[in-house]
């Protein structure tokens, strides 16, 4: 059940909202927890027990810190908690990948294949990282252990952000779980944010996704450089609007239920370097790796060489977090490489360069590395890259073979909306509507309602609604 499905929009969400607000204050969390478990079970009926097991296990680990007060004892508990969560994630996400790479032990791998998971539980990377943030924060004493198991369960399994983020820190919502305000302005802002996200998903990401899929479904050797560039640009905007849309919808849904989640994207394509790009792209994941891996590894406090090693380690693991594939490892390693060279000195050179060149550099890095993110096989990725760079033999399929007026209009719209044009328009309109609150309300209502209707028509006429980050 995805947020853009008719069942979610016209059945599940309205029913949950109505009953949630009919519930007395003390019952709201329990009801929202039950709704979240139903939401997860709808997509993963067999794996919901694993989600509950993760909740129970991390609840026990959290309480264990209250029983063990010595420094050594607390370290043992946190190491056990981290190991349990990583093992849980590793088995379901990386067991098959490990077997495929044990080419030297065919008899062993053939006997182990019966124990391999059939598919990846939805959102396992997201809710496992949230659970890890909880036990680590309790270990660091930045948050108290949660004594109410249902409150912890709500934190880990809350349906607005459980499947595909953003990754929520326990310390950020600890107070909100127990005490949060519900009011009309917050609810309306949540509806507005949700509708904007839904429109980005359906009207931009899905349209560009169809074009990108058509390009990459072709034999790589048959494509011209123009066709590959056209496909990767469409995919680059698709993944941005797909994932940022999900974050918008999650933030909007959170506001409808009284939660205030932090932003997860901040117009990453206006960045002038790879370093700045990762400060703006998937902010919750980047900050998670910084606080729970990069800094504990020593960050930039252990010398220059160690800093570079730490950066590279973090981004290789960031690549693995996205998927069990060597192409994801390469993707993460490439970003680690560019971050390192920017720290070595290229960053200072970049700052002195002409501003448009800074943006071009960032976009080229984004698009070229995205080839490893898009295709599963290393040989296919290298073939596509060689064609893009004019180093390989060109095929016969030009970009015009995949062109359509709808794709071109959507591509142009995506480029415009990927930079802060809409916020600029809003800022310009505020002085005009400052003394006309009724006009401002009517404008907002017409915009939201009209956008929602157009989006629903898009859902009705297009059955293609992939969610890229569901596989993570």
N, C-alpha and C positions, 0 to 999 in steps of 0.2 A: 504494500500500500504506500504509494508515493504521494507527495503533497499535491501534485498536479492531476491526480486521478479523480474522476467524477465522484467515486464513492467517498473519498476523503473529504472533498469539498462540500458535498451536498448531503452527506449522511453522518460520517464519523465526527467531523469537526463541529457542525452545528449541535449535534446531540451532546457532545462532551461539554461545549461551552454553556448550553442551557442548564444541564444538570450541575455543572461545576458552580455556577452562580446561584443555583437553588440550594446548594449544600450549606449547612452552617459552617462558620469559620474553621472549627476544629476538624471537620470532616473533609475539607477541600483537598488537603494533601493526600489523604488516603484514596479519595476518588480519582485524583490525577494520576496516582501511582497505578491504580487498577486499569485506568484508560491507557496508560503507557505500556503496560504488560500486554493488554489486548492488541494494541497497535503493533508491538513487536511480534506477538504470536501470529498475527495475521500474515506476516511475511515469513516468519520462521517458527512454525508450530513445533518443530522437533528440537530447536535450539533454545527455546525460551527457558528451559530448565538450566541450561548452561549459564545464561544471564543471571538467573536467580542464584546459582551456585557461586558465581563471581561476587555477587552482592554479599552473600552470607560470609564467604571467605574473607573479604576485605573488612566487613563489619567486625569479625573476630580479631583480625590483625589490629584494627584500630583500638579496640578495647584492651588488647594485650599491652599496649604502651602504658596504660594506667596501672597495670599489675607489675610491670618491670620498670624500675626507676633508675637502675644503674646504667652508666653510659654504654658499657659492653653489652648488657642485656638488650638495650634498645637497638643497638646496631644489629644484633642477631635477629631481632624481630623484623626490622626493616629489610634486611637482606633476604629473609625468608619470604616476606611479602612481595618484594620486587621479583624474586626468583619464581614464585608461584604465578604471578601475573604474566611475566615474560614467557614462562613455560606454557601457560594457557594460550597466549597469543601465538607463540611459536609453533605449537602443535597444529593448530588449525590453519595457520597462514603459511608456514614454512616447511612443514613436514614433507609434503610432496616435492617441494623444490629441493630439499636436501636429498631425497631419494633419487631424484633425476640426476643429481650431480655426483652421486656415488657410483660412477660408471665402473670403478675398479672393483666393485663388490656386488656383482650381479646376483649371486645366490642370496646374499643378505637382503638386497633391495627387493627381490622377488618375494621373499618370505615376509617382508615388512609391509608390502603394498596392501595386504588385507586389513592392516590397522590404520591406513591413511584415511583422513576425513574426505568425504565425497565432495563437499563444497564449503566455501568460506561463510561463516555466520555473518549476517548483515551487521555492519557497523562495529565489528569486533575491535578494530584498531582505535576507534573513537572512545568507546566506553571503557576499554582496558586502560587507555591513557588517562581517562578521568579518574578511574579507580586508583591508579598509581599516584596521581597528584594528591589524592586524599591521604593515603597512607604515608607518603613522604612529608606532606605538610604536618600531619600529626606527629611524626617522628621529629621534625624540626621544631615543634612546639609553636608553629605559626597558626595552627588551628587546633581546637580541642577535639578529642575523639567523640564521635557521634554516638550517644547512648540509645537513641531511638532508631531501630533498624529500618523502619519505614521511611524515615527522613533520609537516611543514606541511600536507600533503594530508589527514592525519588530523584536524588541527585544523579545517580548513575544511569537510571533508565528513563528519565523524563523524555517523552516522545518528541518534543520540538527539535531537540538537537542530538538525540542518541544515535540515529542512523548515520548521519554524515556531518556532524559538527554544527557549529564550532566547538572546539574542545573547551569545556568549561572547567575552571578551577574550583575546587571545593571552597577555598577561602573567599572567592568572589561571590558565592551564592549562599554561604552558610547562614548568614542572618536572614536572607530572603526566604529560605525554606521555612523558617519558623515564623518570621514576621515580615509580611510584605503588604503593600498598599494596593488596593484595587480602585481605580477611578476611571471616569469616562475619557479624559484626555489621553491617559496611557493606553486604554483599550483602543481608542480611535487611531492613535499613532501606530499601534500594533497592526491593525487592519490595513492601514495605508502601506506600511512596510511589507506586509505579507503580499498584498496585491502587486506592488512594484516587483517583488521577487518572483512571483508567479508569472508576471508578464515577461520578465527577462528570460525566464526558463522556457516558456512556451513559444514566445514570439521571436526570440533571437537565438537562444542556444539550440533549440530543437531544429530550427530551419537550417542553421549553419551546420549542424551535426549531420543532417541528411546529405548535404553536399560533400562534407569531409569524408563520410563513410563511402560515398560513391567513388571518390577519388582513390582512397586507400584500399578499396575492394578490387581495384584493377591490378593487373600484374605490374610490379614496379618497373620492370624493364620496358614496359610499353608506354611509360609516361615521359613527357617532355619536362624540362626544368620549370616552365611556366605552370604546368599542371600540378607539379608537386608543391611549388610555392603557393599556388592558389588553395590547394587542399590543406596545407599546414597553417596558412593564415586563417582559413575558416575554422580549423580545429582549435587554433590558439584562442580565438574569440569564443568558440563554443565552450571550452573548458572553463574560461573565466566567467562567462555569463551563467553557465550551469552551476558552478560551485558557489559563486558569489550570490546567485539567486537562492540557492538552498540556505545560505547563511542569512540572507535577508528574510526569508520565510521563517527560519528558526527564531531569529531575533523578534520578528513580528508576533509569532505565536507566543513566545515567552512573555511579551508585553501584555497580550490578551489575558494571560494568567497571572499577571503581577510581577513577572521576573524582568530584570534588566540585564541582558547579556551584553558582553563587550563586542565591539566591532571586530570583524574578521578580515575585511578587505578595505583598503584605502587608496583606490585608484592606482594600482601598481604600475600601469603603463606610462605614467608621467614621471617615473623614476629616471634618474640620470646615471645609475650604476646598478650592478647586480646586488651590491650591499643594500642600497636603498630599496631595491625591488623586494628583497626578502623582509624588509621592515614593513612592507605594504601588502604583501601577498600571504594569505593564510596565516594571519598574525598569531592566532591561537596556537598553531602548530610550531611556528618559529620560536615563540616565547617559551613554549613547553620545552623544546629541545635546549634552549639557552639556559633555562633555570634548573632543569632536572638532569641535564647531561653535560652541556658545554662547561658551565661553571664548576660542577663537581669534578670534572676532568682536569680542572686547573684554569680554564678560560684563557685569558691572556696574561696570567700572573706568573707563569712558569717559564718565561723566556720566549724568544721569537719563534724558534723551531717548534717548540711544544705547542705554541698557539696555532701554528699552521697545521700541525698534526691533529689538534683538537677540532679545528674547523673542518678538515677533510673527513675525520671520523664522524662528526655530527651529520654532515650532508650525505655521506654514504649510507648511514643508518636512516636518514630522512628518505633517501631513495628506496631503501628496503621497506620502510613503513608504508610506502605507497603501493608496493606489490612485490611478490616473490618472483623476481625475474632479474637476470643479469642486466637487461636493458635499463631497469630502474636503478640498479647500482651504478651503472655508467652515467645515467642522468644525474643522480646525486653527486657522483664524483666530479662531473664536469662543473657543476655549480660550485663545489668546493674549490676546484682549480681557479675559477674566476674570482672567487672571494679572496683566495690567497694572493693572486697576482695584483689585485686591487690594494691589498694591504702592503705588499712589497714595495709598491711605488707607482704602479699603473694608475691607481686611484687619484694620486696627486696630478699626474699628467692629464687624466680625464677631466678633472675639475677646471683645468686651464683651457680645455678644448672648447670649441664653438658649441653652444648649448644643443642645437639640432643634432650635432654629431654624437653627443652624449646619449640622446634618446635613440638614435639609430643603432648605436652600439648595443644598448640594452635590448631593443626589440630583436636584433639579429641573434643575440645570445639566446633569448627566449625561444625564438622560432626554431633555430637549429638544434638546440638541445631537446626541444619538444618532439623531434622525430623519434628519439629513444623512448619517450613517454607514450607515443602513439602506437608504435608497432611492437609486436612481441618478439620477433626474431632479430638477432644482431645482424645477420647477413642482409636482411631486408632493410634495416635501418641504414647500414653503410651504403647500400645501393642507392637508396633515396637521397642520402646526403651527397654522394658523388654526383648524382644527376643535378641536384640543386646548385652545387658549386661549379657545375660545368666540367667536372673531372671524369665523368663516366659517359658511356654511350647513350645518346638521347633516343627515347622511344618515338612513337608516331602519334600518340594521343595528346593534342594540345589542350590548354586550359579552357578554350572555348567549348570543348566537348562536354564540359561539366557546368558551363555557365547557364544561368537562367536569370530572368529579370528579378524574380523574387529573391534569389540568393544574393544578387548584386545590391538590391535595395537594403536587405537585411545586413549585409556586410558593411555597407556605408553607415547604417544606423548604429550597428555595433561599435564601429570605430568612433563615432561621435559620442556615444553614451559611455564609452570606456574611459573617457576623460571627464573632469568635473564641469560639464556644461550645464546639467540640470541644477546643481547647487548654485551656480552663478546666476541662472535665470531666477531662481527663488529669491536670492539676495536682492536682485534688481526689482522684483515685484513687491517685496515687503513694504518699502516706503509708499508705494501706490495704494496698497490695501490697508495701511496702518489705521486709518480712521474709518474703515468700512469693514468691520468684522463680519457682517452678514455676507457681504460680497466675497470675502475671503473664504468663509465656510462653504458658500455655494460653489465657488471655483474648485475647492478641494473635493467636494462631494461629486461634482460633475466629472472631474478628472479621474477619481478613484473608481466610480461606478462605471464610467465609460470604458476605462482601461480593463476593468474586470469583465465586462460584456465582450469586448474584443478578444480577450484572452480565452474566455469560455468558447467562443466561436472557433478559435484556433485549436482548442482541445477537441472540439467536436469534429473538426475536419481533418485532424492529423492524429493518427494512431501511433506515431513515432515519438515516444517520450522516454528516452534513456536517461538514467542518472549515473553519470560517469563515476562519481565517488562512492556509489553503493558497493563497489568491489573492494573498497578499502576498509 
